[in-house]
Amino acid sequence: MVASTLHGCLARGAVSDLGPLCFGYGDPSLNRASQKAFQQADLIVVLGKRIDYRLALGGPRLLNPSAKVVQVDIHAPELGLNRRLDLGICADVKATLSALLEHHASPPDRSAWLAQLRNWQAAWQQQLTQAASDSSPIHPARFFQELAPEIPEDAILCWDGGDFVHWGRATLPARRPMHWLRLGPLATLGACLPIGLTAKVVHPSQPAIVMSGDGSLGFYVAEFDTAVRHNLPVIVVVGNDGCWGIEREFQLGVYGGDKTVACDLRRTRYDLVMKAFGGDGEHIDRPDQIRPAFRRALASGRPYCLNVDIQGARSPFSQYQLESKK
C-alpha cells in the first residue's frame, strides 16, 4: 500500500520533498521510483489530479491493474473518467483529508514498504547524478548540481519547457506550496516567463527564478522588456544547446540515424538580449562559473539572464517517453 506522497505537476511543494513520506514526482518520466511504486501499490488515492496521460490514463502500463483506486475531485465529471474507480468522492480535497484525519486509526507497520520506496528513489537520483561531469559545454545534471545549494528556500521556481529543464525538475526539491510553478497539462511553452513576472509582483520580497530551454524562451523573449520597464528582478536561467532538445530526442529515437528535421536553433547570447533591453546577464560555459554568477544575479536587484552553454545530452526522460509509446 502506498503510505507516501507522489506529487503531480502542479501540486509540487504541497508536501515538502524533504518530508519523510514524500517521494517526489508522480510522473514516471521524471521519477522512475514512482513508476515502480504505482505498479506494486495495492491502494492508490488520487487527490485533485486528473487520471490523464501523466498517469497513463490509469492503464496497466503504470498503475497496478489489481489495485484499489480512490479518486477525490471537486469536479464530478473527472471521477472515473479514464479508469474504473473503487470509490469516487466529489468533494474538496482539503475537506476530505480533514475528515479522514478525524477518523484516523493507528496504521499498520509500513516500514518495509517505505524502505523500498527510499531505495528506489535513491537509485533513481544516483542515476541522474552520475551523468554530471566537468565537461564543457556543461551537462544539465552538473548545472543543477552546482545550483542546488545556492537557491534560497523561499525562491519561487518557474519551470518552462526543455530537456534541460527536466533535469532540474527531477533533481531539485520542491519545499513550499505555490513555490514550484509549471506550465500545466497543456504545456504552453514559454509561459513561465510571464508566470515568473507575476510571481515577482505577488511576492516582491522573494526570488523568482525562471528555468527555460532556449526553444521555449523564444516564445516570450520580449517580456525581458516588461521585466525591465516594471522593475521586476526575475532571474531567467536558459539552458542553451542551440536545439529543440526533446524533439531531437524523439526524432533520433523513432527514426534512428543521426539526422533531424527542424530541430536546430542558433546559440543566441540571451544574456546580451537581456542587456539590450536594459537588464543584466552573464554567459556561463564552465561549471566553476555557475555559483558565483547565480549569486551576482540574486544580489543585482535587476532582471538578470544567465545564458548557460549546455550539452545536447541524451536524457532518461525522453527515453522513458519513447519506450512508453512502443
C-alpha positions as CSV (number, residue, x, y, z in Angstrom):
1,M,0.0,0.0,0.0
2,V,1.2,3.5,-0.8
3,A,1.9,5.2,2.6
4,S,3.6,8.1,0.9
5,T,3.1,11.1,-1.3
6,L,3.9,11.3,-5.0
7,H,3.1,14.7,-6.4
8,G,1.6,15.6,-9.7
9,C,3.0,18.6,-11.6
10,L,1.0,21.4,-10.1
11,A,0.9,20.1,-6.6
12,R,4.7,20.1,-6.1
13,G,5.5,21.6,-2.7
14,A,2.1,21.0,-1.2
15,V,4.0,18.4,0.8
16,S,7.7,19.2,1.0
17,D,10.0,16.8,-0.8
18,L,12.2,16.9,2.4
19,G,9.4,15.2,4.4
20,P,9.9,11.5,5.3
21,L,6.7,10.4,3.5
22,C,7.2,12.3,0.2
23,F,8.9,10.7,-2.7
24,G,8.7,13.4,-5.4
25,Y,7.0,13.5,-8.7
26,G,4.2,11.1,-9.6
27,D,5.2,11.5,-13.2
28,P,7.3,8.4,-14.1
29,S,9.2,10.1,-16.9
30,L,10.8,12.3,-14.2
31,N,10.8,9.8,-11.3
32,R,11.3,6.1,-12.0
33,A,10.7,5.4,-8.3
34,S,7.0,6.4,-8.9
35,Q,6.7,4.0,-11.8
36,K,7.7,1.1,-9.5
37,A,5.5,2.3,-6.7
38,F,2.4,2.6,-8.8
39,Q,3.0,-0.8,-10.3
40,Q,3.2,-2.5,-6.9
41,A,0.8,-0.5,-4.8
42,D,-2.5,-2.2,-3.8
43,L,-4.2,1.1,-3.0
44,I,-3.9,4.3,-5.0
45,V,-5.6,7.5,-3.8
46,V,-5.7,10.3,-6.4
47,L,-6.3,13.7,-4.8
48,G,-7.4,16.5,-7.1
49,K,-5.5,15.1,-10.1
50,R,-6.8,14.1,-13.4
51,I,-6.1,10.5,-14.4
52,D,-4.6,11.7,-17.6
53,Y,-1.7,10.9,-19.8
54,R,0.8,11.6,-17.0
55,L,-0.8,8.6,-15.2
56,A,-1.1,6.6,-18.4
57,L,-4.8,7.1,-18.4
58,G,-5.0,4.8,-15.4
59,G,-3.8,1.9,-17.6
60,P,-1.7,-1.2,-16.6
61,R,1.5,0.4,-18.1
62,L,1.7,2.5,-15.0
63,L,-1.0,1.6,-12.4
64,N,-1.3,-1.8,-10.9
65,P,-4.4,-3.2,-12.6
66,S,-5.5,-5.1,-9.4
67,A,-5.0,-2.0,-7.1
68,K,-8.0,-0.4,-5.4
69,V,-8.3,3.2,-6.8
70,V,-9.9,6.1,-4.9
71,Q,-10.2,9.4,-6.6
72,V,-11.2,12.7,-4.9
73,D,-12.1,15.7,-7.1
74,I,-14.3,18.7,-6.7
75,H,-15.3,18.4,-10.4
76,A,-17.6,15.4,-10.7
77,P,-17.0,14.6,-14.4
78,E,-13.4,13.8,-13.6
79,L,-14.3,10.9,-11.3
80,G,-13.7,7.6,-13.1
81,L,-13.1,9.4,-16.5
82,N,-10.4,7.1,-17.7
83,R,-10.3,4.3,-15.1
84,R,-12.9,2.4,-13.2
85,L,-12.8,3.5,-9.5
86,D,-13.4,1.6,-6.4
87,L,-14.5,4.8,-4.8
88,G,-15.1,8.2,-6.2
89,I,-15.6,11.2,-3.9
90,C,-16.8,14.5,-5.3
91,A,-15.5,16.9,-2.7
92,D,-12.9,19.5,-1.8
93,V,-9.5,17.7,-1.2
94,K,-8.7,19.7,1.9
95,A,-12.1,19.0,3.5
96,T,-11.8,15.3,2.6
97,L,-8.4,14.9,4.1
98,S,-9.6,16.8,7.3
99,A,-12.5,14.4,7.6
100,L,-10.2,11.4,7.1
101,L,-7.9,12.6,9.9
102,E,-10.8,12.8,12.3
103,H,-11.3,9.1,11.9
104,H,-7.6,8.2,11.8
105,A,-6.8,4.9,13.4
106,S,-3.3,3.6,14.2
107,P,-1.8,2.5,10.9
108,P,-0.1,-0.9,10.5
109,D,3.6,-1.1,10.2
110,R,4.7,0.2,6.7
111,S,8.4,0.4,7.4
112,A,9.3,-2.3,4.8
113,W,7.3,-0.5,2.1
114,L,8.8,2.9,3.0
115,A,12.3,1.4,2.9
116,Q,11.7,0.0,-0.5
117,L,10.4,3.4,-1.8
118,R,13.5,5.1,-0.4
119,N,15.8,2.6,-2.1
120,W,14.0,3.2,-5.5
121,Q,14.3,6.9,-5.0
122,A,18.0,6.8,-4.1
123,A,18.8,4.6,-7.1
124,W,17.0,7.0,-9.4
125,Q,18.7,10.0,-8.0
126,Q,22.1,8.2,-8.3
127,Q,21.4,7.5,-11.9
128,L,20.8,11.2,-12.6
129,T,23.8,12.3,-10.5
130,Q,26.2,10.0,-12.3
131,A,25.5,11.9,-15.5
132,A,27.2,15.1,-14.1
133,S,30.8,15.8,-15.3
134,D,33.3,18.6,-15.6
135,S,32.8,18.8,-19.3
136,S,32.2,22.0,-21.4
137,P,29.6,22.6,-22.7
138,I,28.0,21.9,-19.3
139,H,25.9,18.8,-18.7
140,P,22.5,19.8,-17.3
141,A,22.9,17.4,-14.4
142,R,26.1,19.2,-13.4
143,F,24.5,22.6,-13.8
144,F,21.7,21.8,-11.3
145,Q,24.1,20.0,-9.0
146,E,26.0,23.3,-8.7
147,L,22.9,25.5,-8.5
148,A,21.0,23.5,-5.8
149,P,22.8,24.8,-2.7
150,E,22.6,28.4,-3.9
151,I,18.8,28.5,-4.3
152,P,17.1,30.4,-1.4
153,E,14.5,28.3,0.5
154,D,11.8,30.9,-0.3
155,A,12.6,31.1,-4.0
156,I,9.7,30.6,-6.4
157,L,10.8,28.3,-9.2
158,C,9.1,28.6,-12.5
159,W,9.7,25.7,-14.8
160,D,9.3,26.1,-18.6
161,G,9.9,23.6,-21.4
162,G,13.0,21.9,-22.5
163,D,15.0,18.7,-21.7
164,F,17.4,21.0,-19.8
165,V,14.5,21.9,-17.5
166,H,13.6,18.3,-16.9
167,W,17.0,17.7,-15.2
168,G,16.2,20.4,-12.7
169,R,12.7,19.3,-12.1
170,A,13.9,15.7,-11.5
171,T,16.7,16.6,-9.1
172,L,15.8,19.8,-7.1
173,P,13.4,19.5,-4.2
174,A,10.1,21.3,-4.0
175,R,9.8,22.7,-0.5
176,R,6.9,25.1,-0.2
177,P,3.3,25.3,-1.6
178,M,2.9,27.5,-4.7
179,H,6.7,27.9,-5.0
180,W,7.0,25.4,-7.8
181,L,5.2,26.7,-10.8
182,R,4.8,24.9,-14.1
183,L,3.1,25.1,-17.5
184,G,0.3,22.7,-16.6
185,P,-1.1,19.8,-18.6
186,L,-1.4,21.8,-21.8
187,A,2.3,22.5,-21.8
188,T,2.0,26.1,-23.1
189,L,5.7,26.6,-23.9
190,G,7.2,29.9,-22.9
191,A,4.5,30.8,-20.4
192,C,6.8,30.5,-17.4
193,L,8.5,33.8,-18.1
194,P,5.1,35.7,-17.7
195,I,4.4,33.4,-14.7
196,G,7.7,34.4,-13.1
197,L,7.0,38.1,-13.6
198,T,3.6,37.6,-11.9
199,A,5.2,35.7,-9.1
200,K,7.5,38.7,-8.5
201,V,4.5,41.1,-8.5
202,V,2.7,39.0,-5.9
203,H,5.7,38.2,-3.8
204,P,8.2,41.1,-4.4
205,S,10.5,40.1,-1.5
206,Q,11.0,36.5,-2.7
207,P,13.3,35.5,-5.6
208,A,11.5,34.4,-8.7
209,I,13.7,32.1,-10.9
210,V,12.6,31.0,-14.4
211,M,14.2,27.9,-15.8
212,S,13.9,27.6,-19.5
213,G,15.2,25.9,-22.6
214,D,16.4,28.1,-25.5
215,G,13.5,27.0,-27.6
216,S,10.7,27.8,-25.1
217,L,12.3,31.1,-24.2
218,G,11.8,32.3,-27.8
219,F,8.0,32.4,-27.4
220,Y,8.1,35.3,-24.9
221,V,11.6,36.7,-25.0
222,A,10.2,40.2,-25.5
223,E,8.9,40.0,-21.9
224,F,12.5,40.8,-20.9
225,D,11.4,44.4,-21.8
226,T,8.4,44.0,-19.4
227,A,10.6,42.9,-16.6
228,V,12.9,46.0,-17.1
229,R,10.1,48.5,-17.6
230,H,8.3,47.4,-14.4
231,N,11.4,46.8,-12.4
232,L,10.7,43.1,-11.8
233,P,14.0,41.5,-11.0
234,V,13.4,37.9,-12.1
235,I,16.3,35.6,-12.8
236,V,16.0,33.8,-16.1
237,V,18.2,30.7,-16.5
238,V,18.3,29.5,-20.1
239,G,19.9,26.2,-20.9
240,N,21.3,26.9,-24.4
241,D,22.2,24.0,-26.6
242,G,21.0,25.6,-29.9
243,C,18.4,23.0,-30.4
244,W,14.8,21.8,-29.7
245,G,16.2,19.1,-27.5
246,I,13.1,17.0,-26.8
247,E,12.1,17.0,-30.4
248,R,15.6,15.9,-31.4
249,E,15.5,13.1,-28.9
250,F,12.2,11.8,-30.3
251,Q,13.3,12.0,-33.9
252,L,16.5,10.2,-33.2
253,G,14.7,7.6,-31.1
254,V,11.9,6.9,-33.5
255,Y,13.7,7.2,-36.9
256,G,17.3,6.2,-35.9
257,G,20.4,7.6,-37.6
258,D,21.8,11.0,-36.8
259,K,19.7,13.4,-38.9
260,T,16.8,15.5,-37.6
261,V,14.4,17.9,-39.2
262,A,13.7,21.5,-37.9
263,C,15.4,20.9,-34.6
264,D,18.4,23.3,-34.9
265,L,18.5,26.7,-33.4
266,R,21.2,29.3,-33.0
267,R,23.2,29.5,-29.8
268,T,21.9,33.1,-29.3
269,R,23.5,35.1,-26.4
270,Y,20.3,35.7,-24.4
271,D,22.3,37.4,-21.7
272,L,23.1,40.1,-24.3
273,V,19.5,40.2,-25.3
274,M,18.6,41.0,-21.7
275,K,21.2,43.7,-21.6
276,A,19.9,45.2,-24.8
277,F,16.5,45.6,-23.1
278,G,18.2,47.3,-20.1
279,G,18.6,44.4,-17.7
280,D,21.7,42.4,-16.9
281,G,23.1,39.0,-17.5
282,E,26.1,36.7,-17.9
283,H,27.2,33.9,-20.2
284,I,28.2,30.6,-18.4
285,D,30.3,27.9,-20.2
286,R,32.2,26.3,-17.3
287,P,30.9,24.6,-14.1
288,D,33.0,26.8,-11.9
289,Q,31.2,29.9,-13.1
290,I,27.8,28.7,-12.1
291,R,27.6,29.5,-8.3
292,P,29.3,33.0,-8.5
293,A,27.2,34.0,-11.4
294,F,24.0,33.0,-9.7
295,R,25.0,34.9,-6.5
296,R,25.5,38.0,-8.6
297,A,22.1,37.6,-10.2
298,L,20.5,37.3,-6.8
299,A,22.3,40.4,-5.5
300,S,21.7,42.5,-8.5
301,G,18.2,43.6,-7.9
302,R,17.7,43.8,-11.7
303,P,16.2,41.5,-14.3
304,Y,19.0,39.0,-15.0
305,C,19.6,36.4,-17.6
306,L,22.1,33.5,-17.1
307,N,22.8,32.1,-20.5
308,V,24.2,28.6,-19.9
309,D,26.1,26.8,-22.6
310,I,24.9,23.2,-22.2
311,Q,25.4,19.9,-23.9
312,G,22.6,18.4,-26.1
313,A,22.8,15.3,-23.9
314,R,20.7,12.2,-24.3
315,S,18.3,12.0,-21.3
316,P,16.4,9.3,-19.4
317,F,13.3,11.4,-19.5
318,S,12.8,11.3,-23.3
319,Q,13.9,7.7,-23.3
320,Y,11.1,6.8,-21.0
321,Q,8.5,8.6,-23.2
322,L,9.9,6.8,-26.2
323,E,9.7,3.4,-24.5
324,S,6.1,4.1,-23.3
325,K,4.9,4.7,-26.9
326,K,6.1,1.3,-28.2
